[in-house]
Amino acid sequence: MSDEMTITVDSEMYVLRREGDRLKVGRRMGDDTAWLDDVDLATLPADARIALERGNTSDAALELALRGVVAAEVRRGG
């Protein structure tokens, strides 16, 4: 996976950045990125982790995992 990748889920655009064994999930705000969450990669399904490694942002498993991360952020009030 390159430094950052952009993925669109449910017509919303997100930025993903891998940092060691963590995945940062954010949204672009102009030239800046507002980071929403840090996720332990081990908590993602294997298919989503494989899609990340391949840079496959259209993978259904990755999209589903990201929906879960975003839903958790919304429930927390983010």
Secondary structure by P-SEA (a helix, b strand, c coil): cccbbbbbcccbbbbbbbcccbbbbbbbcccccccccccccccccaaaaaaaaacccccaaaaaaaaaaaaaaaaacc
